[in-house]
Amino acid sequence: MLMRKDIAWLWAECRQNVEGLPDCPLHLSEPAYADLVFNKRCHGCSKAGVAKVIWEASARYCDECVRVQMVGVRHFFKDPANSVYSRFKKLVLTVTVDSRLSFHKPDLLRLYSIWVGMEEHGSWQDFVMEQNGRLEVLRAHVEACQEWKRSIDVVRTEELQSIRDQRVSFIKARLLELGYPEATVEAAEAKLQTSKQVRVSKPLDDKGWSRICAQLVSFMDDFEQSQVCEDRIQKFADILDEVRKDNLHDPDIRWWPGTADLLLMQGTSYRARLTSGPLPVNVSDYLELKAQIRRDIGQWLENKREELEETVRDMKEDFFPIGIRAIDLVVCVFYCDSCHQRIRFPEILVHRCLRGLMYNRYRVLEQEIQQREDLFEKAVLETCGYCPWSLTCYVRYLKQKRHPQQTILVSLVSDIDHGLINTIIMCGKDPFYTKWDEMDKRNPVFSLRNTNITAKVMGWRCAVSALRSVPVFTKYDRRVRRHSLMRCPFKHGKLTTLHSVRRPWT
């Protein structure tokens, strides 16, 4: 009965109760307009929970249906198979969907069928004028609907924020009544704001408090323990800095582990020390702790050497010679799948991506914290702000599909790097038996002539890093001395130097 045309006035009267809602457009009926505005279902597959309305298409679509119904303008009209629709390109509304200019394909098909029906007794000019007038009306209605949706979203956001503020105030008052210190409750407010007990769109009362009281008490107990752990973790980081200052002569100090690496290292007693009581204050225990940290740093470096050696051997079997450590050879070059940089050992030990410091570092860290169940591990990650060094345990978020995927972040350069090999051969070395430190001690410098008066001068490591194929160097210029880049034989014109800067991890 309600779907009869003579009852349309009733739908219009009901629509007036919604403040600011634009009138029903001419191409929709009143029931269809109400379904578009208030019924959160997909108009393609009837999937529930579709919140976004595509006003230009007068439809709601889920992620699967939007790829079918909203077609890219450039891709569609560029296809020769769709040439019959090319004259209708400017007669459909366009909208940006997933960073792509798109249009509603059913609207194009409807326009084509209308024109085919009237083609014999109508003119194209009259049809275009009629459709342009319809487009102007539709654009005005789309703008009005978008403005209305923005206004109600603002109102709804304010309502939700007011409810959450009320819930936070109610929870803080009850926690103070339970005997928690005011300073602890204030410090926990930021985390309370993001907890699921607060982010509920319903005011909190005594009945609701009785249901979440036990969860929040457990939350506050964990928060107090984590606060104690964070203070001790920070003190441990200060002690680690002192150990660094005492060992500045160590040739491996650039590759030393960070605070999170040591605290989460297997086989150490730091977890028991930091969770059972405060750090030592007397001199003998303090010196013993520093000595233990120094020993564990050496053990961490050795563990990572063994892990990388095993990984390299597994990646390329029978490629590296037996009896020599593969990661030390100049032909062992790693490739980071996240930042697309070439890295080597031991520089890989301070590579940022292997500690979760990627382009999406905060999401990676948040995901890693959520995956860990141990309270001490969570406190370490939150305090340090990065993840411990690892080749495999961190997630990457794909650009199109926003879900985590376990992956190995580094790989070996797949093919033989001819640029690197030829550069080593120029220096009179065997690339499959020469180590990085041998080349560093020799420190050859290469010059590349661009013109008669312009040259590029670079160290050997920068040269092999900059090349991706057969090098353009013709010879090793022995006239360029070790520390005399400015005494290059090209004395006239511009001198360009390339640098390979690699900052140590701190």
PLY file of the C-alpha trace (Angstrom):
ply
format ascii 1.0
element vertex 506
property float x
property float y
property float z
element edge 505
property int vertex1
property int vertex2
end_header
0.00 0.00 0.00
2.79 2.44 0.87
4.38 1.88 -2.54
1.38 3.25 -4.46
1.97 6.49 -6.38
-0.99 8.25 -4.78
0.71 7.80 -1.36
3.80 9.78 -2.42
2.57 12.78 -0.40
2.91 10.69 2.77
6.56 9.95 2.00
7.16 13.65 1.33
5.54 14.60 4.66
7.74 12.13 6.52
10.82 13.47 4.73
10.12 16.94 6.09
10.90 15.62 9.59
14.56 15.30 8.60
16.05 18.75 9.01
17.98 20.05 6.02
17.42 17.02 3.77
17.13 18.17 0.11
13.95 17.43 -1.83
13.58 14.22 -3.78
15.26 14.45 -7.21
13.16 13.97 -10.33
14.84 10.74 -11.39
13.99 8.97 -8.10
10.73 8.10 -6.46
10.07 8.99 -2.84
10.54 5.38 -1.57
13.75 5.02 -3.61
15.08 8.31 -2.22
14.31 7.23 1.35
16.04 3.90 0.69
19.12 5.72 -0.64
19.40 8.06 2.35
18.50 5.81 5.27
18.96 2.16 4.24
22.62 1.19 4.61
22.69 -1.66 2.13
24.55 -2.17 -1.13
22.39 -1.44 -4.17
24.31 -4.05 -6.13
24.41 -7.13 -3.88
22.25 -6.04 -0.90
25.21 -6.33 1.48
24.48 -4.63 4.81
26.57 -1.99 6.54
27.46 0.20 3.54
27.74 3.70 4.99
29.01 5.80 2.08
26.56 7.17 -0.49
27.77 7.97 -4.02
25.41 10.85 -4.68
26.49 11.22 -8.32
25.28 7.66 -8.92
22.31 7.86 -6.49
23.45 4.55 -5.03
25.39 2.83 -2.26
27.97 0.24 -3.28
30.24 -2.08 -1.34
33.92 -2.40 -2.24
33.27 -5.27 -4.66
30.34 -3.66 -6.47
31.94 -0.22 -6.75
34.68 -1.67 -8.96
32.01 -3.00 -11.34
29.52 -0.14 -11.34
31.91 2.84 -11.09
34.11 2.63 -14.19
37.24 4.66 -14.84
36.65 7.32 -17.49
40.05 7.11 -19.13
40.24 3.33 -19.23
36.68 2.85 -20.49
36.62 5.37 -23.32
40.16 4.50 -24.40
39.06 0.94 -25.19
38.16 0.60 -28.92
35.38 -1.83 -27.99
33.55 1.04 -26.27
33.83 3.51 -29.14
30.06 3.43 -29.61
29.69 5.23 -26.26
32.32 7.90 -26.89
29.82 10.61 -27.83
28.13 10.23 -24.43
31.33 10.94 -22.45
30.32 14.47 -21.47
26.70 13.55 -20.69
27.39 11.57 -17.48
28.39 12.80 -14.04
31.94 11.98 -12.94
33.26 11.45 -9.44
36.64 10.48 -8.00
36.53 6.94 -6.57
39.74 5.43 -5.12
41.85 8.21 -6.68
40.35 7.52 -10.12
37.94 9.68 -12.11
34.93 7.41 -12.62
31.33 7.44 -13.81
28.25 5.34 -13.11
28.09 2.75 -15.90
24.32 2.04 -15.59
23.67 5.74 -16.27
25.69 5.56 -19.49
23.83 2.45 -20.64
20.49 4.11 -19.85
21.45 7.21 -21.88
22.52 5.02 -24.80
19.23 3.10 -24.80
17.24 6.37 -24.69
19.14 7.75 -27.65
18.75 4.54 -29.65
15.00 4.68 -29.07
14.66 8.25 -30.30
17.48 8.33 -32.86
15.13 7.97 -35.88
12.81 10.86 -34.97
15.05 13.10 -32.83
18.08 15.32 -33.26
21.34 14.86 -31.40
21.58 18.58 -30.57
18.20 18.56 -28.83
19.16 15.40 -26.94
22.44 16.94 -25.76
20.71 20.14 -24.62
18.13 18.14 -22.70
20.77 16.00 -21.01
22.95 19.02 -20.15
19.98 20.62 -18.44
19.40 17.40 -16.51
23.08 17.32 -15.51
22.91 20.85 -14.11
19.94 19.89 -11.94
21.71 16.73 -10.80
24.91 18.59 -9.92
22.98 21.08 -7.82
21.19 18.25 -6.01
24.50 16.38 -5.43
26.07 19.48 -3.89
23.04 19.99 -1.64
23.13 16.35 -0.49
26.86 16.48 0.19
26.46 19.65 2.24
23.61 18.07 4.22
25.70 14.94 4.86
28.66 17.03 6.08
26.41 18.95 8.47
24.89 15.83 10.04
28.34 14.23 10.28
29.58 17.22 12.24
26.59 17.03 14.57
27.02 13.29 15.05
30.74 13.69 15.76
30.00 16.28 18.42
27.38 14.00 19.99
29.77 11.05 20.09
32.55 13.18 21.57
30.18 14.45 24.25
29.17 10.87 25.11
32.80 9.75 25.30
33.73 12.70 27.51
30.88 11.74 29.83
32.07 8.13 29.92
35.66 9.17 30.65
34.59 11.50 33.46
32.35 8.79 34.93
35.13 6.18 34.77
37.73 8.51 36.29
35.41 9.31 39.20
34.77 5.62 39.88
38.50 4.79 39.67
39.27 7.49 42.23
36.62 6.00 44.51
38.37 2.62 44.18
41.56 4.18 45.60
43.71 4.77 42.53
45.98 7.85 42.84
44.77 10.90 40.95
48.10 11.26 39.14
47.87 7.66 37.86
44.29 8.17 36.66
45.26 11.37 34.84
48.23 9.64 33.22
45.99 6.79 32.06
43.40 9.13 30.52
45.02 9.11 27.06
44.84 5.31 26.89
41.33 5.32 28.33
40.22 7.52 25.44
41.15 4.77 22.97
39.81 1.80 24.95
36.70 0.00 23.76
35.01 0.62 27.13
35.03 4.34 26.35
34.39 4.33 22.61
30.77 3.24 22.95
28.00 5.49 21.64
25.93 5.24 24.81
26.10 7.26 28.06
27.51 5.37 31.03
25.53 4.81 34.23
25.88 2.66 37.34
24.44 -0.37 35.57
26.89 -0.06 32.70
29.76 0.51 35.13
29.04 -2.78 36.87
29.58 -4.60 33.56
32.95 -2.99 32.74
34.34 -2.47 36.25
36.42 -5.65 36.31
37.92 -4.92 32.87
38.94 -1.39 33.84
40.43 -2.52 37.17
42.58 -5.01 35.24
43.47 -2.23 32.79
44.60 0.11 35.59
46.66 -2.61 37.29
48.46 -3.30 34.01
48.93 0.42 33.45
50.53 0.92 36.87
52.90 -1.98 36.25
53.76 -0.67 32.79
54.48 2.78 34.23
57.00 1.24 36.62
58.53 -0.73 33.75
58.79 2.36 31.56
60.75 4.24 34.22
63.15 1.33 34.65
63.47 0.88 30.87
64.45 4.53 30.53
67.07 4.14 33.26
68.40 1.05 31.48
68.67 3.09 28.26
70.73 5.68 30.15
73.08 2.96 31.39
73.41 1.65 27.82
74.41 5.14 26.70
77.13 5.18 29.36
78.42 1.83 28.09
78.58 3.31 24.59
80.59 6.28 25.83
83.00 3.95 27.60
83.58 1.93 24.41
83.92 4.55 21.71
87.12 2.80 20.59
85.17 -0.35 19.66
85.26 -0.73 15.84
81.74 -2.25 15.89
80.12 0.51 17.94
78.21 1.78 14.90
76.38 -1.55 14.71
75.55 -1.93 18.39
71.98 -2.95 19.26
69.41 -0.58 20.67
67.63 -0.71 24.01
64.72 -2.79 22.67
67.12 -5.26 21.06
68.89 -6.03 24.33
65.81 -6.10 26.57
63.97 -8.53 24.29
67.04 -10.64 23.55
66.61 -14.33 24.39
68.72 -15.72 27.23
69.23 -12.47 29.18
68.14 -11.61 32.72
66.98 -8.05 32.01
63.29 -8.97 32.12
63.65 -10.39 35.64
65.77 -7.42 36.76
63.33 -4.76 35.52
60.10 -6.47 36.62
61.21 -7.69 40.05
62.77 -4.52 41.41
64.71 -1.32 40.72
68.10 -1.28 39.03
71.21 -1.52 41.29
72.45 1.64 42.94
75.67 0.49 44.66
78.90 0.74 42.71
79.80 -2.95 42.50
76.39 -4.07 41.22
76.28 -1.12 38.83
79.65 -2.01 37.31
78.60 -5.66 37.08
75.46 -4.65 35.15
77.52 -2.56 32.72
79.89 -5.49 32.17
76.96 -7.78 31.53
75.52 -5.32 29.01
78.86 -5.22 27.20
78.97 -9.02 27.02
75.39 -9.22 25.77
76.13 -6.65 23.07
78.90 -8.87 21.74
76.61 -11.88 21.93
73.86 -10.01 20.05
76.26 -9.08 17.26
77.46 -12.65 16.96
73.89 -13.98 16.91
72.94 -11.62 14.09
76.04 -12.58 12.12
75.08 -16.24 12.37
71.45 -15.51 11.49
72.38 -13.48 8.42
74.97 -16.06 7.32
72.37 -18.82 7.52
69.81 -16.70 5.67
72.27 -15.86 2.89
73.27 -19.48 2.43
69.61 -20.51 2.26
68.77 -17.81 -0.29
71.57 -18.77 -2.70
72.82 -22.27 -2.27
76.21 -23.18 -3.84
76.77 -19.54 -4.84
79.28 -18.45 -2.21
82.60 -20.28 -1.63
82.92 -22.69 1.29
85.17 -21.88 4.23
84.61 -18.12 4.19
81.82 -16.07 5.71
79.49 -15.07 2.87
78.15 -11.87 4.44
81.67 -10.38 4.45
82.15 -10.77 0.68
81.69 -7.82 -1.65
79.28 -9.84 -3.83
76.88 -10.24 -0.88
74.53 -7.27 -1.28
71.07 -7.13 0.29
68.01 -5.45 -1.21
65.32 -3.98 1.06
61.82 -4.58 -0.29
60.41 -1.71 1.76
62.68 1.25 0.92
64.30 -0.32 -2.20
67.84 0.39 -1.01
70.93 -1.77 -1.41
72.61 -2.55 1.90
75.44 -4.78 3.05
76.69 -6.32 6.25
77.19 -4.90 8.85
75.18 -1.83 7.72
72.11 -4.06 7.59
72.24 -4.21 11.40
71.28 -0.52 11.59
68.82 -0.48 8.70
65.66 1.30 9.82
63.16 -0.92 8.01
64.30 -3.97 9.96
63.22 -2.23 13.15
59.78 -1.35 11.84
60.71 2.25 10.97
59.11 2.17 7.53
56.87 4.68 5.80
54.00 3.34 7.94
56.08 3.04 11.12
53.30 3.94 13.55
50.91 1.36 12.15
53.63 -1.29 12.18
54.52 -0.48 15.80
50.87 -0.47 16.84
50.28 -3.79 15.13
53.36 -5.31 16.77
52.24 -4.12 20.22
48.78 -5.61 19.69
50.24 -8.96 18.66
52.34 -9.28 21.82
50.61 -10.51 24.94
53.44 -10.02 27.43
53.12 -6.78 29.41
56.89 -6.23 29.65
57.34 -6.58 25.88
54.56 -4.08 25.25
56.16 -1.62 27.69
59.51 -1.97 25.89
57.99 -1.26 22.48
55.93 1.69 23.74
58.87 3.24 25.59
61.47 2.78 22.84
59.14 3.61 19.96
60.59 0.98 17.62
60.68 -2.79 17.23
63.73 -5.01 17.86
65.83 -5.87 14.80
64.38 -8.75 12.82
64.29 -10.04 9.26
60.90 -11.69 9.34
58.60 -10.75 12.21
57.25 -7.41 11.09
54.23 -6.65 8.96
53.91 -4.57 5.83
50.68 -2.93 4.80
49.90 -3.25 1.14
48.83 0.00 -0.54
45.59 -1.36 -1.97
44.59 -4.08 0.51
44.95 -2.68 4.01
45.68 -5.90 5.86
48.97 -7.08 7.36
51.13 -9.63 5.59
54.05 -11.50 7.08
57.11 -11.09 4.88
60.90 -11.22 4.79
61.93 -7.62 4.29
65.30 -8.18 2.65
66.55 -10.34 -0.18
69.82 -10.80 -1.98
70.39 -9.08 -5.29
68.89 -11.65 -7.64
71.36 -11.47 -10.53
75.11 -11.03 -10.56
75.84 -7.33 -10.15
78.13 -6.72 -13.13
78.78 -3.16 -12.03
80.09 -4.28 -8.65
82.12 -7.17 -10.09
83.76 -5.11 -12.81
84.58 -2.36 -10.32
86.34 -4.86 -8.03
88.21 -6.38 -10.97
89.50 -2.90 -11.91
91.20 -2.83 -8.52
92.94 -6.16 -9.18
90.82 -8.21 -6.76
88.79 -11.41 -7.08
85.16 -10.35 -6.35
84.15 -13.81 -5.07
86.90 -13.91 -2.43
87.39 -10.23 -1.62
85.86 -8.86 1.57
84.36 -5.48 2.23
86.94 -4.57 4.87
89.77 -5.30 2.43
88.34 -2.81 -0.03
87.76 -0.31 2.78
91.43 -0.51 3.78
92.56 -0.01 0.21
89.95 2.72 -0.29
90.23 3.30 -4.07
88.68 6.45 -5.49
87.07 6.53 -8.93
86.57 9.46 -11.27
84.03 9.62 -14.05
84.57 12.13 -16.84
81.36 13.72 -18.05
83.02 16.31 -20.28
86.50 17.70 -20.66
85.97 20.06 -17.73
83.43 18.17 -15.56
83.94 15.01 -13.53
82.32 12.96 -10.79
84.63 11.69 -8.07
83.46 9.01 -5.62
84.71 6.32 -3.31
84.57 2.70 -4.37
81.58 1.86 -2.14
79.53 4.72 -3.53
80.52 3.65 -7.04
79.25 0.09 -6.68
76.10 1.29 -4.89
75.24 3.80 -7.59
75.53 1.33 -10.45
72.70 -0.99 -11.47
74.30 -2.58 -14.58
77.62 -2.59 -16.46
79.61 0.39 -15.15
80.55 3.33 -17.30
83.95 3.69 -15.61
86.76 3.09 -18.07
89.62 2.88 -15.59
90.66 3.39 -12.00
92.19 6.87 -11.93
95.34 6.49 -9.82
96.03 10.21 -9.99
93.24 10.80 -7.48
94.81 10.21 -4.07
93.17 8.79 -0.98
92.29 12.02 0.84
92.73 14.50 -1.98
89.39 14.78 -3.72
90.01 18.47 -4.34
93.38 17.64 -5.98
91.59 15.95 -8.82
93.43 16.23 -12.19
90.43 18.08 -13.63
91.26 21.53 -12.30
88.92 23.60 -14.42
85.17 23.63 -14.30
82.77 22.02 -11.86
83.66 19.08 -9.62
80.74 16.94 -8.44
81.25 14.56 -5.51
78.84 11.81 -4.53
78.55 10.72 -0.93
77.29 7.49 0.61
76.08 8.59 4.04
74.93 5.83 6.39
73.98 6.95 9.87
74.54 4.53 12.76
71.64 3.32 14.82
71.38 4.99 18.23
0 1
1 2
2 3
3 4
4 5
5 6
6 7
7 8
8 9
9 10
10 11
11 12
12 13
13 14
14 15
15 16
16 17
17 18
18 19
19 20
20 21
21 22
22 23
23 24
24 25
25 26
26 27
27 28
28 29
29 30
30 31
31 32
32 33
33 34
34 35
35 36
36 37
37 38
38 39
39 40
40 41
41 42
42 43
43 44
44 45
45 46
46 47
47 48
48 49
49 50
50 51
51 52
52 53
53 54
54 55
55 56
56 57
57 58
58 59
59 60
60 61
61 62
62 63
63 64
64 65
65 66
66 67
67 68
68 69
69 70
70 71
71 72
72 73
73 74
74 75
75 76
76 77
77 78
78 79
79 80
80 81
81 82
82 83
83 84
84 85
85 86
86 87
87 88
88 89
89 90
90 91
91 92
92 93
93 94
94 95
95 96
96 97
97 98
98 99
99 100
100 101
101 102
102 103
103 104
104 105
105 106
106 107
107 108
108 109
109 110
110 111
111 112
112 113
113 114
114 115
115 116
116 117
117 118
118 119
119 120
120 121
121 122
122 123
123 124
124 125
125 126
126 127
127 128
128 129
129 130
130 131
131 132
132 133
133 134
134 135
135 136
136 137
137 138
138 139
139 140
140 141
141 142
142 143
143 144
144 145
145 146
146 147
147 148
148 149
149 150
150 151
151 152
152 153
153 154
154 155
155 156
156 157
157 158
158 159
159 160
160 161
161 162
162 163
163 164
164 165
165 166
166 167
167 168
168 169
169 170
170 171
171 172
172 173
173 174
174 175
175 176
176 177
177 178
178 179
179 180
180 181
181 182
182 183
183 184
184 185
185 186
186 187
187 188
188 189
189 190
190 191
191 192
192 193
193 194
194 195
195 196
196 197
197 198
198 199
199 200
200 201
201 202
202 203
203 204
204 205
205 206
206 207
207 208
208 209
209 210
210 211
211 212
212 213
213 214
214 215
215 216
216 217
217 218
218 219
219 220
220 221
221 222
222 223
223 224
224 225
225 226
226 227
227 228
228 229
229 230
230 231
231 232
232 233
233 234
234 235
235 236
236 237
237 238
238 239
239 240
240 241
241 242
242 243
243 244
244 245
245 246
246 247
247 248
248 249
249 250
250 251
251 252
252 253
253 254
254 255
255 256
256 257
257 258
258 259
259 260
260 261
261 262
262 263
263 264
264 265
265 266
266 267
267 268
268 269
269 270
270 271
271 272
272 273
273 274
274 275
275 276
276 277
277 278
278 279
279 280
280 281
281 282
282 283
283 284
284 285
285 286
286 287
287 288
288 289
289 290
290 291
291 292
292 293
293 294
294 295
295 296
296 297
297 298
298 299
299 300
300 301
301 302
302 303
303 304
304 305
305 306
306 307
307 308
308 309
309 310
310 311
311 312
312 313
313 314
314 315
315 316
316 317
317 318
318 319
319 320
320 321
321 322
322 323
323 324
324 325
325 326
326 327
327 328
328 329
329 330
330 331
331 332
332 333
333 334
334 335
335 336
336 337
337 338
338 339
339 340
340 341
341 342
342 343
343 344
344 345
345 346
346 347
347 348
348 349
349 350
350 351
351 352
352 353
353 354
354 355
355 356
356 357
357 358
358 359
359 360
360 361
361 362
362 363
363 364
364 365
365 366
366 367
367 368
368 369
369 370
370 371
371 372
372 373
373 374
374 375
375 376
376 377
377 378
378 379
379 380
380 381
381 382
382 383
383 384
384 385
385 386
386 387
387 388
388 389
389 390
390 391
391 392
392 393
393 394
394 395
395 396
396 397
397 398
398 399
399 400
400 401
401 402
402 403
403 404
404 405
405 406
406 407
407 408
408 409
409 410
410 411
411 412
412 413
413 414
414 415
415 416
416 417
417 418
418 419
419 420
420 421
421 422
422 423
423 424
424 425
425 426
426 427
427 428
428 429
429 430
430 431
431 432
432 433
433 434
434 435
435 436
436 437
437 438
438 439
439 440
440 441
441 442
442 443
443 444
444 445
445 446
446 447
447 448
448 449
449 450
450 451
451 452
452 453
453 454
454 455
455 456
456 457
457 458
458 459
459 460
460 461
461 462
462 463
463 464
464 465
465 466
466 467
467 468
468 469
469 470
470 471
471 472
472 473
473 474
474 475
475 476
476 477
477 478
478 479
479 480
480 481
481 482
482 483
483 484
484 485
485 486
486 487
487 488
488 489
489 490
490 491
491 492
492 493
493 494
494 495
495 496
496 497
497 498
498 499
499 500
500 501
501 502
502 503
503 504
504 505
